[in-house]
Amino acid sequence: MKKLLMTAMLFAASVGLMKAQTVQRQVVEEGGTGPFKSEVVGDASCPGFTVYRPQNLKEVVAQKGSLPVIVYANGACFNNNVEMRLLLSEVASYGYVAAAIGPYDEADVMAQWRGVLKSAYPETKGEVIMANGEKILPLTVEEKKAREEQQAKQREQALKNAKKGKKQPAAPVFSTYPKMLLEVLDWLTEQNATSGSEYYHCLDLDHVAAMGQSCGGAQVLGVAYDPRIKTCVMLNTGIGDMEMMGATKENLKNLHQPMFYMIGGPADIAYANAQKDYERIADNIPVVMLNSKDGHSGTYYEKYGGNYAKAVIKWLDWQLKGRVGQSALFLDDEYLKMKFPEWQGVRKNF
């Protein structure tokens, strides 16, 4: 009898540990511009991920019903999602629960983006104003020259090392992998079905999007075969003829859902690969590609995630919530020209 009681107690304890338990939280940009102010949370039962969701989740669900889900993979396949914090917070404020690869982190978003923009200023942009009002200027002639000289020295040293037979430093090992997107989706599914969980009956798991930026887009392609994923949002990304995170152009054959590519125009390092992807996607897969002049860094550093966040929300509202009126940005050239005159759009299979 004691043995049975101990077993029962251990089982109860293990079930308790499975329940979502928010241990960290923050509010970014007053919770976004949407009708449901958002928050960023870290969960003890899922420490490798960060969740973006409406505040007072249960109240929102009681009012609007269960919320669609987004799983997100980071640029450079980093194990950190701070650089997409403004966009994901903004999306969540419109009634979405997004789980992003990378543990909860309270790092300064603007400090992160300042370095990114300085190293890859999109020459097609007139100016770059960050969410905190700070203006980022392109590298000066002197700064560019200094950087080029440093890069030349590094190449020269690498050549000398190669001649001497010295081994080059090993390439960094990525700490994330594509199936993390499915693992966190499994966790959300479990939480949605677990009585007492913060997410119990809060999630609409029939409407799930996979979203990734740059290298994260390759991770999305790697799991896009999963039937639970109803649409993919591909930000500044394209596989082209490369192999990245185990994904290749062959993964395009596994697509079964509508695809949205948001690319930064010819200044975007992903531009050429994205064009190849668009052409190669099968004729039965609806796909839209919008191109801005923002380069590889999009508008993620701008207030509320900038225009990229607006486009992402419209796509998700259309694809996951059935709001057909939001489709105009993707299907109506005149509407696109009116809203974003510098953007170019193409579509097929609609």
C-alpha positions in Angstrom: 0.0 0.0 0.0 2.9 2.4 0.9 4.5 1.6 -2.4 1.3 2.4 -4.3 0.8 5.6 -2.4 4.4 6.7 -3.1 3.9 5.9 -6.8 0.7 8.0 -6.9 2.4 10.9 -5.2 5.4 10.8 -7.6 3.0 10.7 -10.6 1.0 13.7 -9.2 4.2 15.6 -8.7 5.4 14.9 -12.3 2.0 16.0 -13.7 2.3 19.2 -11.7 5.7 20.0 -13.1 4.2 19.6 -16.6 1.9 22.6 -16.1 2.9 25.9 -17.5 4.3 28.2 -14.8 5.2 31.8 -15.6 8.3 32.8 -13.6 9.4 35.9 -15.6 7.5 38.6 -17.5 7.9 42.0 -19.1 5.8 44.4 -21.2 7.4 45.8 -24.3 6.2 49.1 -25.9 3.2 49.4 -23.6 2.0 46.0 -24.8 1.6 46.9 -28.5 -1.1 48.7 -30.5 -3.6 45.8 -30.8 -6.8 45.4 -28.8 -5.1 43.0 -26.3 -2.0 44.4 -24.6 0.7 41.9 -24.8 3.5 40.5 -22.5 6.6 38.5 -22.9 7.0 35.6 -20.5 9.4 32.9 -19.5 8.0 29.6 -18.3 9.6 27.2 -15.8 8.2 24.2 -17.7 9.6 25.3 -21.0 12.9 27.2 -20.2 14.3 27.0 -23.8 11.6 29.2 -25.2 10.0 32.6 -24.8 6.2 33.1 -25.1 4.6 36.3 -26.4 0.9 36.5 -25.5 -1.9 38.8 -24.5 -2.0 39.9 -20.9 -5.0 38.5 -19.0 -5.0 35.5 -21.4 -8.0 33.8 -19.8 -10.1 36.9 -20.1 -9.2 37.5 -23.7 -10.0 33.8 -24.5 -13.4 34.2 -22.7 -14.1 37.2 -24.8 -12.8 36.1 -28.2 -12.3 32.3 -28.0 -9.1 30.3 -28.3 -6.2 32.0 -30.0 -4.1 31.0 -33.0 -0.5 29.9 -32.4 2.8 30.9 -33.9 6.1 29.1 -33.6 9.1 31.3 -34.4 12.8 30.6 -35.4 15.4 33.3 -35.1 17.8 35.0 -37.5 21.2 33.3 -37.7 19.4 30.4 -36.0 20.4 32.1 -32.7 19.2 30.7 -29.4 17.8 34.2 -28.6 14.8 36.1 -29.9 15.4 39.6 -28.5 16.0 41.1 -32.0 12.4 40.1 -32.9 10.9 41.3 -29.6 9.1 44.4 -31.0 7.4 42.5 -33.8 6.4 39.5 -31.8 5.0 41.6 -29.0 3.0 43.6 -31.5 1.6 40.5 -33.2 0.6 39.0 -29.8 -1.4 42.2 -29.0 -3.7 41.3 -31.9 -4.7 38.0 -30.3 -2.0 35.5 -30.9 0.2 33.3 -28.8 3.7 33.1 -30.2 6.4 30.7 -28.8 9.9 31.7 -30.0 13.1 29.7 -29.8 15.4 31.0 -27.1 15.2 31.4 -23.3 13.6 34.5 -21.7 16.0 37.4 -21.8 15.6 41.0 -20.7 18.5 42.3 -22.8 18.2 45.8 -24.3 16.5 45.4 -27.6 17.8 48.7 -28.9 21.4 47.8 -28.0 21.1 44.6 -30.0 19.7 46.4 -33.0 22.2 49.2 -33.0 25.0 46.8 -33.7 23.1 45.0 -36.4 22.2 48.2 -38.3 25.6 49.6 -38.1 27.1 46.6 -39.7 24.5 46.2 -42.4 23.0 49.6 -43.2 20.4 49.3 -46.0 21.6 51.8 -48.6 18.1 51.9 -50.1 16.7 53.4 -46.9 16.7 57.1 -46.5 17.1 56.9 -42.8 16.8 54.5 -39.9 14.9 55.6 -36.8 14.8 53.0 -34.0 11.8 52.5 -31.7 13.4 54.7 -29.0 13.8 57.6 -31.4 17.5 57.1 -32.0 18.7 57.8 -35.5 21.2 55.3 -36.9 23.5 56.7 -39.6 25.3 54.7 -42.2 29.0 53.9 -41.8 31.2 56.8 -42.7 33.9 56.5 -45.4 36.5 56.2 -42.7 34.6 53.5 -40.8 34.1 51.6 -44.0 37.7 51.8 -44.9 38.8 50.7 -41.4 36.4 47.7 -41.6 37.7 46.7 -45.1 41.3 47.0 -43.9 40.5 44.8 -40.9 38.8 42.2 -43.1 41.8 42.2 -45.5 44.2 41.6 -42.6 42.0 38.7 -41.4 42.0 37.1 -44.9 45.8 37.6 -45.1 46.3 35.9 -41.7 44.0 33.1 -42.7 46.0 32.5 -45.9 49.3 32.5 -43.9 47.9 30.0 -41.5 46.7 27.8 -44.3 50.2 27.8 -45.9 51.7 26.8 -42.5 49.3 24.0 -42.2 47.5 25.6 -39.2 43.9 24.6 -38.7 41.4 27.3 -38.9 39.0 27.9 -36.0 36.0 25.6 -36.1 32.8 27.2 -37.3 30.5 27.9 -34.5 28.0 25.2 -33.7 24.4 26.3 -33.8 22.6 25.7 -30.6 19.2 25.4 -32.2 17.7 23.0 -34.7 14.5 22.9 -36.8 12.6 20.4 -34.7 12.6 22.8 -31.8 9.6 24.4 -33.6 7.7 21.1 -33.4 8.9 20.5 -29.8 7.4 23.7 -28.6 4.3 23.1 -30.5 4.0 19.8 -28.7 4.5 21.6 -25.4 1.7 24.0 -26.3 -0.6 21.2 -27.3 0.1 19.5 -24.0 -0.6 22.7 -22.0 -3.8 23.3 -23.9 -5.1 19.9 -22.8 -3.8 20.0 -19.2 -6.3 21.1 -16.6 -4.8 23.8 -14.4 -2.3 25.0 -17.0 -2.2 28.7 -17.9 -3.0 27.7 -21.5 -5.8 25.2 -20.7 -8.3 25.5 -23.6 -6.8 28.8 -24.6 -5.1 27.8 -27.9 -6.5 27.2 -31.3 -4.2 24.4 -32.5 -6.1 24.0 -35.8 -4.6 27.4 -36.8 -0.8 27.3 -36.4 1.8 29.4 -38.3 5.5 28.7 -38.5 7.6 31.9 -38.9 11.3 32.4 -39.2 13.8 35.1 -40.2 16.9 34.5 -42.3 18.4 31.3 -41.1 15.3 30.7 -39.1 13.4 30.5 -42.4 15.5 27.4 -43.2 14.4 25.9 -39.9 10.8 26.6 -40.9 11.3 24.8 -44.2 12.7 21.9 -42.3 9.5 21.3 -40.4 6.9 22.7 -42.9 5.9 19.1 -43.8 4.0 18.9 -40.5 0.3 18.9 -41.2 -0.4 21.0 -38.1 1.3 24.0 -39.7 -1.3 25.8 -41.7 0.8 28.7 -43.1 4.5 29.8 -43.1 5.8 33.3 -42.8 9.3 33.6 -44.3 11.1 36.8 -43.3 14.2 37.9 -45.2 15.0 34.3 -46.1 15.3 31.9 -49.0 17.1 28.6 -49.4 17.9 28.9 -53.1 20.6 26.4 -53.9 22.1 26.3 -50.4 21.9 23.8 -47.7 21.2 25.3 -44.3 20.1 23.6 -41.1 19.6 20.5 -43.1 17.1 22.2 -45.4 17.6 22.4 -49.2 15.4 23.2 -52.2 14.0 19.7 -51.9 12.1 20.8 -48.8 10.0 23.1 -51.0 8.4 19.9 -52.3 7.0 19.2 -48.8 5.0 22.4 -48.6 1.3 22.0 -48.3 0.3 25.4 -47.0 0.0 29.1 -48.2 3.4 30.8 -48.0 4.2 34.5 -47.4 7.7 35.8 -48.1 8.6 39.3 -46.8 11.9 40.3 -48.3 14.0 43.5 -48.1 14.5 44.0 -51.8 17.8 43.7 -53.8 19.7 45.0 -50.7 18.6 41.9 -48.8 21.2 39.2 -48.8 18.3 36.7 -49.0 16.8 38.4 -52.1 18.2 36.1 -54.9 17.5 32.9 -53.0 13.9 34.0 -52.2 13.3 34.6 -55.9 14.5 31.1 -56.7 12.2 29.7 -54.0 9.2 31.6 -55.3 9.8 30.2 -58.8 10.3 26.6 -57.5 7.3 26.4 -55.3 4.7 24.0 -56.8 1.8 25.3 -58.8 -0.7 24.1 -56.2 0.8 26.1 -53.3 -0.5 29.7 -52.9 2.5 32.0 -52.4 2.9 35.8 -52.0 6.2 37.7 -52.0 6.4 41.3 -51.0 9.7 43.3 -51.4 10.5 46.5 -49.5 13.7 48.6 -49.6 14.6 47.8 -46.0 17.4 45.3 -46.6 18.0 42.2 -44.5 17.1 43.9 -41.2 13.6 44.7 -42.3 11.8 47.1 -39.9 12.1 45.0 -36.7 14.0 47.8 -34.9 11.3 50.4 -35.6 8.4 51.2 -33.2 6.0 48.3 -32.9 8.1 46.3 -35.4 7.4 48.8 -38.2 5.7 48.0 -41.5 6.9 44.4 -41.4 4.8 43.8 -38.3 1.7 45.3 -40.0 2.1 43.0 -43.0 2.6 39.9 -40.8 -0.5 40.7 -38.8 -2.6 41.1 -41.9 -1.3 37.8 -43.3 -2.0 35.9 -40.1 -5.4 37.5 -39.7 -6.3 36.3 -43.2 -4.8 32.9 -43.0 -5.5 31.9 -39.4 -8.6 33.9 -38.5 -10.3 33.9 -41.8 -10.5 37.7 -42.1 -10.7 38.0 -45.8 -10.6 41.8 -45.8 -7.0 41.6 -44.7 -6.1 39.8 -48.0 -6.2 43.1 -49.9 -2.5 43.8 -49.2 -1.5 40.5 -50.8 -4.1 40.3 -53.7 -4.8 43.9 -54.7 -1.9 45.7 -56.4 -3.7 49.1 -56.0 -4.2 48.6 -52.3 -0.5 47.6 -51.9 0.6 50.7 -53.8 -1.7 52.9 -51.7 -0.5 51.5 -48.3 3.2 50.9 -49.1 4.1 52.7 -52.4 7.7 51.6 -52.3 6.9 47.9 -52.0 6.6 45.5 -54.9 4.4 42.4 -54.7 4.0 39.2 -56.7 1.7 36.2 -56.1 0.8 32.9 -57.7 -1.7 30.0 -57.4 -4.5 32.1 -55.9 
